[in-house]
Amino acid sequence: MPNSPMPARSSLVVECVKVVQARIRAGEWSQMLPGERRLAETLQVGRDTIRLALQQLEREGVLAPAAAGSRRGIIGVVPDLKPLGGMLKIGYLAHRRLEQLPQPMLLEIDRIRDALADKGGSLEVFAPGWYEQRRPEKRLEALVEEERCSVWLLLRSSAAVQEWFMRRRIPALIRGYPNPGVELAHLDVDWQATARHAVGQLWRMGHRRVVLLSPPDALMGVQAAVRGAMEFDEPDFEVQVMVEDGSSQGVARVLGRALNLKQRPTAVIATRPRQVATAMTWLGSQGLQVPRHLSLITLAWEPFLDHLVPDITGYRVDPDAVAKMVVRRLERIAAGDLNPGGAGWITPEVVKGGSVERRVEA
């Protein structure tokens, strides 16, 4: 299947018209178009946008008039377009549908799509229900054979997924941490170094007992953060990892246990932004204040944290900058360099908020 373009964000109806024309001309659709729902999913736009684009193509004589319950037939010749040869088609494999992904990741995907569209390329997102199964090999085989992407971008991918792409030598970029023994190009925040920096920051401000909150699904990045925190070796300093169950009630229970310890912590490190929101509200319900009673620092960032008081201390990355890094690597991988040079680790920006207070030990 030829590489297929995707619509840019500006003038979506016009862009969709151009994309459908390009795919018809490339032979991807020859007699009938997919249904509206499938087109909307494929081009990642709303069905209203699709309907307006199809109406325009009907007026141009490219498509037959709509018939109830039937797909549109292709009856005309599309206008001359630039050749499609060599254009990138990127397959984005994710564990969740777009609307369920964190906002920073959505912004990053949007920037990647725009950058590819400017180059005549495309990004298609797939979130199959079997992606996190223990044995996804047969389904991966079918998907890769059907879609024929130039490069695959793997988000939150398991060891089984990463190893399959590596064994098959299928061009791929891991947007996350590589599993042990996997030799694929990757790009992710250096969570180990970030956690080590956070612990050092707390140490310098007088904290000696710290809790690190871990989600129940301790992925490679979380495991790296734990290693980074544990690497900090100073006398009379302790980091305790406490696992919550993924719910706000679970975070509250863990914090309650931490504050009932004989040597209670003076600071908490969150590995997920949602943990910050729960910690702030639960502590408030207990008559406790951040940072007066407990300092708080986050390793990951989402925009909603900008609206909390006090300002949250932590680390964040720029989706625009990361998208550029991703696109550069995708282009090199598509050109035949399966392991492009350049560091695979992102150094986040330090956000100096007001949620960490200097601690004076008695």
C-alpha positions in Angstrom: 0.0 0.0 0.0 1.5 3.4 -0.8 2.3 5.9 1.9 -0.9 7.9 2.7 -1.0 11.6 3.6 -3.0 13.0 6.5 -4.9 16.3 6.8 -3.2 19.3 8.5 -5.0 21.1 11.2 -5.6 24.3 9.3 -8.7 24.4 7.0 -9.6 20.8 7.8 -12.3 20.5 5.1 -10.0 21.7 2.4 -7.2 19.5 3.6 -9.4 16.4 3.8 -10.5 17.0 0.2 -6.8 17.1 -0.8 -6.0 14.0 1.2 -8.9 11.9 -0.2 -7.9 13.0 -3.8 -4.3 12.0 -3.1 -5.3 8.6 -1.8 -7.6 8.0 -4.7 -4.9 9.0 -7.2 -2.4 6.7 -5.4 -4.7 3.7 -5.9 -5.5 3.2 -2.2 -9.2 3.6 -3.0 -10.2 2.7 -6.5 -13.9 2.1 -6.8 -15.5 2.8 -3.4 -14.5 5.0 -0.5 -14.6 3.6 3.1 -17.6 4.6 5.2 -17.8 7.9 6.9 -17.0 6.5 10.3 -13.9 4.6 9.0 -12.8 7.8 7.1 -13.1 9.9 10.2 -11.0 7.4 12.2 -8.4 7.0 9.5 -8.0 10.8 9.0 -8.5 11.6 12.7 -11.1 14.3 12.1 -14.8 14.6 13.0 -17.6 13.1 10.9 -19.0 16.6 10.1 -15.7 17.5 8.5 -15.7 14.3 6.5 -19.3 14.9 5.3 -18.4 18.5 4.1 -15.3 17.2 2.3 -17.3 14.4 0.6 -19.9 16.9 -0.5 -17.2 19.0 -2.1 -15.8 16.0 -3.9 -19.3 15.2 -5.1 -19.6 18.8 -6.5 -16.3 18.3 -8.3 -17.5 15.1 -10.0 -15.1 12.8 -8.2 -17.7 11.0 -6.1 -21.2 9.7 -6.7 -24.1 11.2 -4.7 -24.6 9.7 -1.3 -27.1 6.8 -1.0 -28.6 5.9 2.3 -26.6 3.1 3.9 -24.1 2.8 1.1 -20.5 3.9 0.6 -19.7 6.5 -2.0 -18.6 5.3 -5.3 -15.6 6.9 -7.2 -16.8 8.1 -10.6 -14.4 10.8 -11.7 -10.7 11.6 -12.2 -9.1 13.6 -9.5 -7.1 16.7 -10.4 -3.4 16.4 -11.0 -1.4 16.1 -7.7 2.2 15.8 -6.8 3.6 12.2 -6.9 3.3 10.4 -3.6 6.5 8.4 -3.8 8.8 8.5 -0.8 6.3 10.1 1.6 6.4 8.9 5.2 3.5 6.9 6.6 4.0 6.5 10.4 2.0 4.0 12.3 1.5 5.1 16.0 0.8 2.1 18.3 -0.7 3.2 21.6 -2.2 1.4 24.6 -5.2 3.8 24.7 -7.4 5.7 22.3 -6.4 9.3 21.6 -9.1 10.8 23.9 -7.7 8.8 26.8 -4.1 9.9 26.5 -2.5 12.6 28.7 -2.7 16.1 27.3 1.1 16.5 26.8 1.1 13.3 24.7 -1.9 14.6 22.7 0.0 17.9 22.0 3.1 15.9 21.0 1.1 13.7 18.6 -0.6 16.8 17.1 2.8 18.4 16.5 4.2 15.3 14.9 1.2 15.0 12.6 1.6 18.7 11.6 5.3 18.3 10.9 4.7 15.1 8.8 1.9 16.8 6.9 4.2 19.7 6.0 6.5 17.1 4.5 3.7 15.3 2.7 3.6 12.5 5.2 1.0 11.1 7.6 0.5 9.7 11.1 -2.1 7.0 11.8 -2.9 6.1 15.4 -3.8 2.6 16.3 -5.0 1.5 19.8 -5.9 -2.2 19.4 -7.3 -3.9 22.4 -4.7 -6.7 22.2 -1.7 -4.3 22.3 -0.9 -5.2 26.0 -1.6 -8.9 25.7 1.2 -11.3 26.6 1.3 -12.9 23.1 0.5 -10.2 20.5 2.7 -11.6 17.8 0.1 -12.9 15.4 -2.0 -9.7 15.6 1.1 -7.6 15.1 1.9 -9.6 12.0 -1.5 -9.0 10.6 -1.5 -5.3 11.4 1.9 -4.5 10.0 1.1 -6.5 6.8 -2.1 -4.7 6.3 -1.0 -1.1 7.0 2.5 -1.1 5.4 3.9 1.9 7.4 7.3 3.4 6.7 8.1 3.4 10.5 6.2 2.4 13.6 6.1 4.5 16.7 5.6 2.5 19.8 4.0 4.1 22.9 4.1 2.3 26.2 5.1 -0.9 24.5 5.6 -4.2 26.3 8.7 -6.3 26.1 6.8 -8.7 23.8 6.0 -5.9 21.3 9.5 -4.4 21.4 11.1 -7.8 20.9 8.8 -8.7 18.0 9.8 -5.5 16.1 13.4 -6.1 16.9 13.4 -9.7 15.7 11.6 -8.9 12.5 13.9 -5.8 11.9 10.8 -3.7 11.2 11.6 0.0 11.4 10.4 1.3 14.7 11.0 3.9 17.4 10.1 3.3 21.0 8.5 6.4 22.5 9.4 5.3 26.0 11.9 3.0 27.8 13.4 0.0 26.0 13.1 -3.2 27.8 16.3 -5.1 28.8 17.9 -6.7 25.7 15.9 -4.7 23.2 18.0 -2.8 20.7 15.6 -0.5 19.0 15.9 3.3 18.8 14.1 5.0 21.7 13.2 8.4 23.1 12.0 9.1 26.6 12.6 11.3 29.6 15.7 10.1 31.6 13.5 9.2 34.6 16.5 7.7 36.5 18.5 11.0 36.4 15.3 13.1 37.0 14.4 11.2 40.2 18.0 11.4 41.3 18.0 15.1 40.8 14.6 15.4 42.7 16.0 13.5 45.7 19.1 15.7 45.7 17.0 18.8 45.6 15.1 17.6 48.6 18.2 16.6 50.5 19.7 20.1 50.0 16.6 21.6 51.5 17.0 19.5 54.6 14.6 16.6 54.0 15.8 13.2 55.3 12.7 10.9 54.9 11.0 10.9 51.6 8.1 8.8 50.1 8.1 8.0 46.4 4.6 7.2 45.1 4.5 4.4 42.5 1.5 3.5 40.3 0.4 -0.2 40.3 1.7 -0.7 36.7 5.4 0.1 37.4 6.6 0.4 33.8 10.2 0.6 32.9 10.2 4.4 33.3 8.8 4.1 36.9 11.3 1.4 37.7 14.1 3.7 36.4 12.8 6.5 38.6 12.9 4.2 41.7 16.5 3.2 40.9 17.4 6.9 40.5 15.9 7.7 43.9 17.6 4.8 45.6 21.0 5.6 44.2 21.2 8.7 46.3 23.5 7.6 49.1 23.7 10.0 52.0 23.8 9.2 55.8 20.5 9.3 57.6 18.6 9.6 54.4 15.7 7.3 53.4 13.5 6.9 50.4 10.5 4.6 50.8 8.6 3.5 47.7 4.8 3.1 48.4 2.6 1.6 45.7 -0.9 3.0 45.2 -3.7 1.2 43.3 -4.3 3.8 40.5 -7.3 5.4 42.2 -7.6 8.6 44.2 -8.7 6.6 47.2 -5.6 4.4 46.8 -3.3 7.5 46.8 -5.1 8.8 49.9 -4.7 5.5 51.7 -1.0 5.4 51.0 -0.5 8.9 52.2 -2.4 8.1 55.4 -0.1 5.1 56.1 3.0 7.3 55.4 1.9 10.0 57.8 1.3 7.4 60.5 4.8 6.0 60.3 6.9 6.3 63.4 9.4 8.4 61.4 7.0 10.2 59.1 8.2 11.6 55.8 8.6 15.3 55.3 8.3 15.1 51.5 6.6 13.2 48.7 7.8 12.5 45.2 4.9 11.9 42.7 5.6 9.9 39.6 2.2 10.7 38.1 0.6 14.2 37.9 -2.8 12.7 39.1 -1.0 11.8 42.4 -0.3 15.5 42.9 -3.9 16.5 42.6 -5.1 13.8 45.0 -2.3 14.6 47.5 -3.1 18.3 47.5 -6.8 17.8 48.0 -6.6 14.9 50.5 -4.0 16.7 52.7 -6.3 19.8 52.7 -9.2 17.6 53.9 -7.0 16.5 56.8 -6.1 20.1 57.7 -2.6 19.7 56.4 -0.9 22.2 54.0 1.7 21.9 51.2 4.5 22.7 51.8 4.1 23.6 55.5 3.3 20.1 56.7 4.5 18.1 53.7 6.6 19.1 50.7 5.6 17.8 47.3 7.5 17.4 44.0 6.4 15.8 40.7 8.6 14.0 38.1 5.9 14.3 35.4 3.8 17.2 34.3 0.4 18.0 32.9 -1.0 21.4 32.2 -3.6 21.3 35.0 -0.8 21.5 37.5 -0.3 25.1 36.4 -3.6 26.0 38.1 -2.8 24.6 41.6 -1.8 26.7 44.6 1.0 26.7 45.7 2.8 26.4 42.4 4.1 22.8 42.0 7.8 22.1 42.0 8.7 19.5 39.4 9.9 18.6 35.9 8.3 19.0 32.5 9.1 18.7 28.8 8.2 20.8 25.8 5.9 18.8 23.4 7.1 20.9 20.5 10.7 20.2 21.1 10.0 16.5 21.7 8.0 16.2 18.5 10.9 17.7 16.5 13.2 15.1 18.0 10.7 12.3 17.2 10.3 13.4 13.5 14.0 13.7 13.0 14.5 10.1 14.2 11.6 8.8 12.2 13.1 10.3 9.0 16.4 8.7 9.7 14.9 5.3 10.5 12.8 5.5 7.3 16.0 6.2 5.4 17.5 2.9 6.5 19.2 3.8 9.8 17.5 1.6 12.2 19.5 2.9 15.2 20.0 6.7 14.5 22.6 8.5 16.5 21.8 11.0 19.2 20.9 10.6 22.8 17.7 8.6 23.4 17.1 10.5 26.6 15.2 13.8 27.2 16.3 16.1 29.9 13.2 17.8 31.4 13.0 21.5 32.5 13.1 22.1 36.2 10.0 23.9 37.4 10.8 25.9 40.6 7.5 26.1 42.4 6.4 26.7 45.9 5.4 23.2 47.0 8.8 22.3 48.5 9.9 24.0 51.8 13.3 24.0 53.4 13.2 21.6 56.4 15.0 22.3 59.6 15.6 19.2 61.6 15.0 19.4 65.4 
